[in-house]
Amino acid sequence: MEIQMQHNLNPQTLLVALFSLSSALCSRFTRTLKNEDVEEAIDLCQKSLAILPSLHPEKYYSYLWLTNAYLPRYQIQHNPADLSLAVENFRLASGHPTQGFPHRIQTALHWVTAAESHQHDSALEAYQVCLELFDNHAMTRSSITSRREATTAFHVELMEQGRGQQWSLASRLKTPVEDLESKNSKLAHNYLELSKRVSNAAQSSATVTDRAAAGRAATEYRRLTRQWEAVVAEIRDIRAFSWFLLPPLYEDLQAAARQGPVIIHIASQYSCSAIIIPTSGEPHHVPLPSVTLADLKTLKNRFTRAIRHASRMNPRESRTDLIVLLQTIWDEIMLPIVKVLEYVLELKHCSRIWLCPTAAFTSIPLHAANPCQTKADRSGKEPCLEDLYICSYTPTLSALVRSRQMMKKRVPPSFVAIGQGQPGAGKGKALLTVDSELELVHKLVPATANRTTISGDAAMRTGALEALEKNTWDPTQPYNSHFVMRDEHLTLLDILEKDIPHAKFAFLSACHTAIGDEKTPDEVIHLAAGLQFSGFKSVIGTLWEVHDGVAKHIVEAFYKYMFMDLKDGAGVVMDCSKAAWALNCATHAVKTKVLLEQRIVFIHIGV
């Protein structure tokens, strides 16, 4: 193709012509496979780079067009140099400061896809760039709600790449800004003000329809973004804030495994595996070759059906479907991990372990893994996971580290039981055993604790929030994705907006308190994790519906074990770190009273 360039065109028109021609040539190359077409497309993109200053916004698009030329040629000719050149231009485009975070995130996502598809060794770097850009984009939002809204557009694509983004973002933002205000109030004010202005500019530019106005709005957004990045860089120049808004290092995260290994379950379209974070030393990678992402989705659906079916069964009937599923979890997911724990780490039985599931693993009761087999010598049943170890969950490593750090503060124990068995009209169904359960809990709690019970007409939204702030221990009766009070729902957002640093323990003994948001399947956005984030160090929640008359058996056994060492007037401090052990003992103790699906419904989260 003969190209005649008209140098009297203005630069913008010339760039549009170059990009359009380059696109046409690349398209023709994929049909004709003539190398001269793609060579000419590359040459045109390089010419566009040559006529632009280094910080010109259009340079970003030149890099993108080069990736659109190099990648198709690599896919056809398989020359590794073309893939490396495509990656280099992804790197330049995603790092170009003239573009806002959303454009650069999309570019980094395309880089991730290309690197994974062609097994290029830049895949890990691409993930890191993507997550750092996403962090920066979400950090400019001024509230938990707006940060959650900011994540929506990218979350489906990011679900396999980042763990607990919304908890991690919020927890990293919560204390550093407060600390910065005490160190340099002017810089903290500049940061918060620019974050707000960037957020507003992003929202306004998204709603502008006039082309000229949209261009001005985009320019203003890029200008504010550069100012925001400059302020963040200035903050990081302060010695104590060198890691401001950055994710923690492995050495910092390993503190989560101080009292026992943390097992991260990872699922993606490429593979499924686990990473075991030991108390010391390097992490251990455990492949799960028998499991695919599709298998996990199928397993989740089968569990849902099995639990629903079990709820309608006669108590004497065998839970065959459920037993088969628990065997599958043991054989294909947890057994390879247990082998590493036993034979590589030599972890003693009855030690504590923490499960940190991601993606599709979050919908599967990993703690309930069970071979459901008789021993070869017929001396009894083969041990299940909870016979071998005391299992807890954590939404993120950082959440567990943070809870442990806050445990150092000692405060006098106080205990509140909140229950609402008769919610207001249209608020939810009646729970007939709530009052008797609250009375039982009150009897089991040591008199040394300052005991309070809130129920019936007194269980209002405002009163419940005040009780959560004032008390360190709290067995609460939630319903679905919020707490049902007499007047209004007490929502997860209400809890998140409260800082409850002295709170120790919460027992949520009703329905679905540890089930996440289906729209953000890799986020553990549920009431139990919300309480932990707000300040509670140790939380017990439920994975599905608990029968109203059954919960009291677990609750009674749990509190008996929890407080078995405490005597009235002994002055012994209540220890919320015993909750996982107490739950483990309780579920074993009620085997003859409580059906299988109701025993495995309870999980422990936190320290």
C-alpha positions in Angstrom: 0.0 0.0 0.0 1.4 3.3 -1.0 1.1 6.0 1.7 1.2 9.7 1.0 1.4 11.8 4.2 0.0 15.3 4.1 2.2 17.3 6.4 0.0 20.3 6.4 -2.6 18.4 8.5 -2.9 19.5 12.2 -1.2 17.0 14.6 -4.6 15.7 15.9 -5.9 15.0 12.5 -2.6 13.4 11.5 -2.7 11.1 14.5 -6.3 10.0 13.7 -5.2 9.2 10.2 -2.2 7.2 11.3 -4.2 5.2 13.8 -7.0 4.5 11.3 -4.5 3.4 8.7 -2.6 1.2 11.1 -5.8 -0.5 12.3 -6.8 -1.2 8.7 -3.4 -2.7 7.9 -3.5 -4.9 11.0 -7.0 -6.1 10.1 -5.8 -6.9 6.5 -2.8 -8.8 7.8 -5.0 -11.2 9.8 -6.8 -12.0 6.6 -4.0 -12.0 4.0 -1.0 -12.9 6.3 1.2 -10.5 4.3 4.0 -9.5 6.5 4.4 -6.1 4.8 1.0 -5.0 6.0 1.8 -5.5 9.7 5.3 -4.0 9.2 3.7 -0.9 7.7 1.2 -0.7 10.6 4.1 -0.9 13.1 6.0 1.8 11.2 3.0 4.1 11.3 2.6 3.7 15.1 6.3 4.4 15.6 5.9 7.6 13.5 3.1 8.7 15.7 5.3 8.2 18.8 8.1 10.2 17.1 5.9 13.3 16.6 4.5 13.3 20.2 6.2 14.7 23.3 6.7 12.2 26.1 3.7 13.2 28.2 1.2 13.7 25.3 -2.1 11.8 26.1 -2.2 10.3 22.6 1.1 8.5 23.2 -0.9 6.1 25.3 -2.9 5.1 22.2 0.2 4.7 20.1 1.4 2.0 22.6 -2.0 0.3 22.4 -1.9 0.2 18.6 1.6 -1.3 18.7 0.3 -4.1 20.9 -2.5 -4.6 18.4 0.2 -5.1 15.7 2.7 -7.2 17.5 0.2 -9.7 19.2 -1.5 -10.8 16.0 1.9 -11.3 14.3 3.1 -13.4 17.2 -0.1 -15.5 17.1 0.5 -16.2 13.4 4.4 -16.4 13.2 5.2 -17.4 16.8 8.3 -15.2 17.0 9.0 -14.7 20.7 10.4 -11.2 20.0 6.9 -10.0 18.9 5.4 -11.2 22.2 8.1 -9.4 24.2 7.5 -6.2 22.2 3.7 -6.4 22.7 4.3 -6.9 26.5 6.7 -3.9 26.6 4.0 -1.7 25.0 1.4 -3.0 27.4 3.8 -2.0 30.2 4.3 1.5 28.7 0.6 2.1 28.1 -0.5 0.9 31.6 2.1 3.1 33.2 1.4 6.2 31.1 0.6 9.0 33.6 -1.6 11.1 31.2 -4.4 8.6 31.4 -6.8 8.0 34.3 -6.8 4.9 36.3 -9.8 3.2 34.6 -8.1 3.2 31.1 -4.9 2.0 32.6 -6.6 -0.8 34.5 -8.3 -2.0 31.3 -4.9 -2.0 29.6 -3.3 -4.0 32.4 -6.2 -6.5 32.2 -5.5 -7.0 28.5 -1.8 -7.5 29.4 -2.8 -10.1 32.0 -4.9 -12.0 29.4 -2.2 -11.9 26.8 0.5 -13.0 29.3 -1.6 -15.9 30.7 -2.8 -17.0 27.2 0.8 -17.2 25.9 2.5 -18.2 29.1 4.7 -15.2 29.1 6.8 -14.6 32.3 5.4 -11.1 32.7 2.0 -12.4 34.0 2.8 -11.8 37.6 4.0 -8.3 36.9 0.8 -7.6 34.9 -1.3 -8.8 37.9 0.7 -6.5 40.2 0.3 -3.5 38.0 -3.4 -4.1 37.6 -4.0 -4.4 41.3 -1.9 -1.4 42.2 -3.8 0.7 39.7 -7.1 -0.6 41.0 -6.0 0.2 44.5 -5.2 3.8 43.5 -8.5 4.2 41.6 -10.6 2.9 44.6 -8.6 4.9 47.2 -9.7 8.1 45.6 -13.3 7.4 46.7 -14.2 9.2 49.8 -16.4 6.6 51.5 -16.9 2.8 51.8 -20.0 3.1 49.6 -18.4 5.0 46.8 -15.3 2.8 46.9 -17.6 -0.2 46.5 -19.3 1.5 43.6 -15.9 2.2 42.1 -15.1 -1.5 42.1 -18.2 -2.7 40.3 -17.1 -2.2 36.7 -13.8 -4.0 37.2 -14.7 -6.6 39.8 -15.8 -9.4 37.6 -12.5 -9.3 35.7 -10.5 -8.8 38.9 -12.2 -11.5 40.9 -9.4 -14.0 40.2 -6.6 -11.5 40.6 -7.1 -9.8 43.9 -8.2 -11.1 47.3 -10.6 -9.2 49.5 -10.0 -6.0 47.7 -12.7 -4.0 49.5 -11.6 -5.2 53.0 -7.9 -4.6 52.2 -8.5 -1.2 50.7 -10.6 -0.1 53.6 -8.3 -1.5 56.3 -5.2 0.0 54.7 -6.9 3.4 54.5 -8.3 3.5 58.0 -5.3 3.9 60.1 -2.5 5.4 57.8 -4.5 8.6 57.2 -5.2 9.0 60.9 -1.5 8.5 61.6 -0.6 10.9 58.8 -2.9 13.6 60.3 -0.9 13.5 63.6 2.4 13.7 61.7 1.6 16.2 58.9 -1.9 17.5 59.0 -1.5 19.7 55.9 -0.3 16.8 53.8 -3.1 14.6 55.1 -5.7 17.4 54.2 -4.2 17.7 50.7 -4.4 13.9 50.2 -8.1 13.7 51.3 -9.1 16.8 49.4 -7.4 15.6 46.1 -9.0 12.1 46.6 -12.4 13.8 46.8 -11.7 16.0 43.7 -10.4 13.0 41.7 -13.5 11.0 42.6 -15.8 13.9 41.7 -14.0 14.5 38.4 -14.2 10.8 37.5 -18.0 10.7 38.1 -18.6 14.0 36.2 -16.6 13.0 33.2 -18.5 9.7 33.0 -21.8 11.6 32.7 -20.8 14.3 30.2 -22.3 13.7 26.7 -21.0 16.8 24.8 -17.8 15.9 23.0 -15.9 19.1 23.7 -17.0 19.1 27.4 -16.0 15.5 27.7 -12.6 16.3 26.4 -12.2 19.1 29.0 -13.5 16.9 31.8 -11.0 14.1 30.8 -8.1 16.6 30.8 -9.1 17.9 34.2 -9.4 14.3 35.5 -5.8 13.5 34.2 -4.5 16.7 35.8 -6.0 15.9 39.2 -4.8 12.2 39.0 -1.2 13.4 38.5 -1.6 15.8 41.5 -3.0 12.9 43.6 -0.1 10.6 42.6 2.4 13.4 43.4 0.9 13.9 46.9 1.0 10.1 47.5 4.7 10.1 46.4 5.4 13.0 48.8 3.7 11.1 51.7 5.9 8.0 50.9 9.0 10.2 51.2 8.2 10.4 54.9 10.2 7.6 56.5 7.3 6.2 58.6 5.0 6.2 55.6 7.2 4.7 52.9 4.5 1.9 52.4 1.5 4.3 52.4 -1.4 2.6 50.5 0.9 -0.1 49.3 0.0 -3.8 49.9 2.1 -5.4 52.7 5.2 -7.5 52.0 5.3 -11.3 52.5 7.3 -10.8 55.7 4.5 -8.7 57.1 1.8 -11.0 56.0 3.5 -14.1 57.5 2.6 -12.7 60.9 -0.9 -14.1 60.1 0.5 -17.6 60.5 2.2 -16.9 63.9 -0.2 -19.3 65.7 -0.7 -21.8 62.9 -0.5 -22.2 59.1 -2.8 -20.2 56.8 -4.0 -22.0 53.7 -5.0 -19.9 50.8 -7.2 -21.7 48.2 -6.9 -20.3 44.7 -9.2 -20.9 41.8 -9.0 -19.6 38.3 -9.7 -20.7 34.7 -6.0 -21.7 34.5 -5.6 -23.9 37.5 -6.6 -24.6 41.1 -4.1 -24.8 43.9 -3.4 -23.9 47.5 -0.6 -21.9 49.1 0.3 -22.8 52.7 1.8 -19.9 54.7 3.8 -21.6 57.5 4.8 -20.0 60.8 8.3 -19.4 59.4 10.0 -19.9 56.1 8.9 -19.9 52.5 5.3 -20.7 51.4 4.4 -24.1 50.1 2.6 -24.5 46.8 0.1 -27.4 46.7 -1.3 -28.2 43.2 -4.9 -29.5 43.1 -4.8 -31.2 39.7 -8.2 -33.0 40.1 -10.1 -29.7 40.6 -11.1 -27.2 37.9 -13.0 -23.9 38.2 -16.0 -25.6 36.6 -15.8 -28.5 39.1 -16.0 -26.0 42.0 -19.0 -24.3 40.5 -20.7 -27.7 40.1 -19.7 -28.6 43.7 -21.3 -25.4 45.0 -24.6 -26.1 43.2 -24.6 -29.7 44.4 -24.1 -28.5 48.0 -26.9 -26.0 47.7 -29.3 -28.8 46.5 -28.0 -31.3 49.1 -28.5 -28.8 52.0 -32.0 -27.9 50.7 -32.9 -31.6 50.3 -31.5 -32.5 53.8 -33.7 -29.8 55.4 -36.8 -31.7 54.2 -35.6 -35.2 55.1 -36.6 -37.3 58.0 -33.9 -37.1 60.8 -33.4 -40.8 60.6 -32.6 -40.8 56.9 -29.0 -41.0 55.8 -27.6 -37.8 54.3 -26.0 -39.7 51.4 -25.7 -36.8 49.0 -24.1 -34.6 51.6 -21.6 -37.3 52.7 -20.5 -37.9 49.1 -19.8 -34.2 48.7 -17.8 -34.0 52.0 -15.8 -37.0 50.7 -15.1 -35.1 47.5 -13.8 -32.1 49.4 -11.5 -34.3 51.4 -10.2 -36.4 48.5 -9.7 -33.7 45.9 -9.1 -30.5 47.9 -8.0 -31.0 51.5 -6.1 -34.4 51.5 -3.2 -33.0 49.4 -3.0 -30.1 51.8 -3.2 -32.3 54.9 -0.3 -34.4 53.6 1.9 -31.3 53.4 0.8 -30.2 56.9 1.5 -33.7 58.4 4.6 -34.8 56.5 6.4 -31.6 55.4 5.5 -29.1 58.1 5.1 -31.9 60.7 2.2 -30.0 62.2 0.9 -31.7 65.4 -2.7 -32.9 65.5 -5.2 -30.5 67.3 -3.1 -27.5 66.2 -4.9 -24.6 64.7 -5.1 -23.8 61.0 -6.7 -20.9 59.1 -8.5 -21.3 55.8 -8.5 -18.4 53.4 -10.6 -19.4 50.4 -10.8 -17.3 47.2 -13.1 -17.2 44.2 -15.3 -20.3 43.9 -13.7 -21.9 47.0 -15.6 -19.3 49.2 -18.9 -21.2 48.6 -17.6 -24.5 49.8 -17.5 -25.7 53.5 -13.8 -26.7 53.4 -13.7 -27.2 57.2 -16.2 -30.0 56.9 -14.0 -32.2 54.6 -14.4 -35.8 55.7 -13.3 -39.1 54.2 -16.4 -40.7 55.8 -14.7 -44.1 55.8 -13.9 -46.8 58.4 -10.3 -47.5 59.2 -8.6 -50.5 57.6 -8.4 -52.3 60.9 -12.1 -51.4 61.6 -11.1 -49.7 64.9 -13.2 -46.7 64.1 -13.8 -43.9 61.5 -10.9 -42.3 59.6 -10.4 -38.8 61.1 -11.9 -35.8 59.3 -10.3 -32.4 59.0 -11.8 -31.1 62.2 -10.6 -34.3 64.0 -7.1 -33.5 62.9 -7.0 -29.7 63.3 -9.0 -26.8 64.8 -10.1 -24.8 61.8 -10.8 -21.1 61.5 -11.3 -18.9 58.5 -9.9 -15.5 57.6 -11.1 -13.2 54.8 -7.6 -12.0 54.2 -4.1 -12.3 55.8 -4.1 -8.6 56.6 -7.4 -9.0 58.5 -5.9 -11.7 60.8 -2.7 -9.6 61.3 -4.8 -6.6 62.2 -7.0 -8.5 64.7 -3.9 -9.9 66.4 -2.3 -6.5 66.7 -5.5 -5.1 68.3 -5.6 -8.0 70.8 -2.8 -6.4 72.7 -5.2 -3.8 74.2 -6.7 -5.1 77.4 -10.1 -3.8 78.5 -12.5 -4.9 81.3 -14.9 -7.6 79.9 -18.5 -6.7 79.2 -21.1 -8.9 77.5 -24.2 -8.0 75.6 -26.7 -10.5 74.0 -28.9 -8.9 71.3 -31.9 -10.8 70.0 -35.0 -10.0 67.9 -37.4 -12.8 67.7 -40.4 -10.6 66.6 -39.2 -8.1 64.0 -41.4 -5.3 62.8 -44.1 -5.9 60.2 -42.6 -6.9 56.8 -39.0 -7.0 58.3 -38.6 -10.8 58.6 -40.1 -14.0 60.0 -40.5 -14.6 63.7 -37.8 -16.7 65.5 -39.7 -18.3 68.4 -36.7 -19.5 70.4 -34.7 -16.3 70.5 -35.7 -15.3 74.0 -35.0 -18.7 75.5 -31.7 -18.8 73.8 -30.8 -15.4 75.2 -31.8 -16.5 78.7 -29.6 -19.6 78.3 -26.6 -17.6 77.2 -27.1 -15.2 80.1 -26.9 -18.1 82.5 -23.7 -19.5 80.9 -21.8 -16.2 80.9 -19.6 -15.7 84.0 -20.9 -13.2 86.5 -17.6 -11.5 86.4 -18.6 -10.1 83.0 -20.9 -7.0 82.9 -23.9 -8.9 81.4 -26.6 -7.1 79.4 -29.5 -8.5 77.3 -31.3 -6.5 74.6 -34.4 -8.1 73.1 -38.0 -7.4 72.0 -39.1 -3.8 71.8 -35.6 -2.7 73.1 -33.8 -4.3 70.2 -33.8 -1.2 68.0 -31.2 -0.3 65.3 -29.7 2.6 67.3 -29.6 0.7 70.5 -27.9 -2.3 68.9 -25.2 -0.1 67.3 -24.5 1.5 70.7 -24.3 -1.9 72.3 -21.9 -3.1 69.7 -19.6 -0.1 70.4 -19.7 -0.4 74.2 -19.3 -4.1 74.7 -16.5 -6.5 74.1 -18.5 -9.7 73.7 -21.7 -10.1 71.7 -23.8 -13.1 70.7 -26.2 -11.6 68.1 -29.3 -12.9 66.2 -29.0 -11.7 62.6 -31.3 -12.5 59.7 -30.0 -12.9 56.1 -27.6 -10.1 55.0 -28.5 -7.7 57.8 -29.5 -7.7 61.5 -33.3 -7.5 61.9 -34.2 -5.0 64.6 -37.6 -4.0 65.9 -37.7 -0.8 63.8 -35.1 -0.8 61.0 -32.5 -3.2 59.6 -29.0 -2.9 61.1 -27.0 -3.2 57.9 -23.4 -4.3 57.1 -22.7 -0.7 56.1 -23.9 0.6 59.5 -21.4 -1.7 61.1 -18.6 -0.8 58.8 -19.0 2.9 59.5 -18.4 2.3 63.2 -15.0 1.8 64.6 -15.2 -0.7 67.5 -11.6 -1.2 68.6 -12.4 -2.8 72.0 -14.8 -5.5 70.6 -13.6 -9.0 71.2 -16.1 -11.7 70.2 -19.4 -12.1 68.4 -21.5 -15.3 68.0 -24.0 -14.9 65.1 -26.4 -17.8 65.6 -28.9 -17.4 62.8 -29.1 -17.5 59.0 -26.5 -16.9 56.3 -24.2 -14.7 58.3 -21.0 -15.9 56.6 -22.3 -16.0 53.0 -20.8 -13.4 50.6 -22.1 -11.2 47.8 -22.8 -13.2 44.6 -21.9 -10.1 42.5 -18.4 -10.0 44.0 -17.7 -13.7 44.4 -14.1 -13.3 45.6 -15.1 -10.8 48.3 -16.1 -12.0 51.8 -18.6 -9.2 52.1 -20.9 -10.7 54.8 -21.9 -9.9 58.4 -19.3 -12.1 60.1 -16.4 -10.6 58.1 -17.9 -7.1 58.5 -17.9 -7.5 62.3 -14.2 -8.6 62.2 -13.3 -5.6 60.0 -15.1 -3.3 62.4 -13.0 -4.4 65.3 -14.3 -7.8 66.6 -11.3 -10.1 66.8 -13.2 -13.4 66.8 -16.5 -14.1 65.1 -18.7 -17.2 64.7 -21.1 -17.2 61.7 -23.3 -19.6 59.7 -23.1 -20.7 56.1 -26.7 -21.5 55.6 -30.0 -21.5 57.5 -29.9 -22.8 61.1 -33.1 -24.4 62.4 -34.6 -22.3 65.1 -34.7 -25.2 67.7 -31.3 -26.6 66.8 -29.0 -23.6 67.4 -29.5 -23.7 71.2 -27.7 -27.1 71.4 -24.6 -25.7 69.7 -24.8 -22.4 71.6 -25.1 -24.2 75.0 -22.2 -26.6 74.3 -20.1 -23.7 72.9 -20.4 -21.5 75.9 -19.9 -24.4 78.3 -16.5 -25.0 76.7 -15.7 -21.4 76.2 -16.1 -20.6 79.9 -15.3 -23.9 81.5 -12.1 -22.6 83.1 -13.8 -19.5 84.5 -15.3 -19.3 88.0 -17.4 -16.6 89.5 -15.1 -14.0 91.1 -12.0 -15.7 89.8 -11.0 -12.6 87.9 -9.8 -14.6 84.9 -9.9 -12.7 81.6 -12.3 -14.1 79.0 -10.2 -15.2 76.1 -11.8 -14.8 72.6 -8.9 -16.8 71.0 -10.5 -19.9 72.6 -13.6 -19.6 70.4 -12.4 -21.9 67.6 -11.5 -24.6 70.0 -14.8 -24.2 71.8 -16.7 -24.5 68.6 -14.7 -27.6 67.6 -15.5 -29.2 70.9 -19.2 -28.2 70.7 -19.8 -29.6 67.3 -18.2 -32.9 68.4 -20.3 -32.9 71.6 -23.7 -32.6 69.9 -23.2 -35.3 67.3 -26.1 -37.4 68.8 -28.4 -34.4 69.0 -27.8 -32.3 65.9 -27.9 -33.5 62.3 -24.8 -33.3 60.0 -26.0 -30.4 57.9 -26.7 -28.3 61.1 -23.3 -29.2 62.7 -21.1 -28.1 59.8 -23.1 -24.8 59.3 -21.1 -22.9 62.0 -17.7 -21.5 61.2 -15.1 -19.5 63.1 -13.5 -16.4 61.7 -10.5 -14.5 63.2 -8.0 -15.1 66.0 
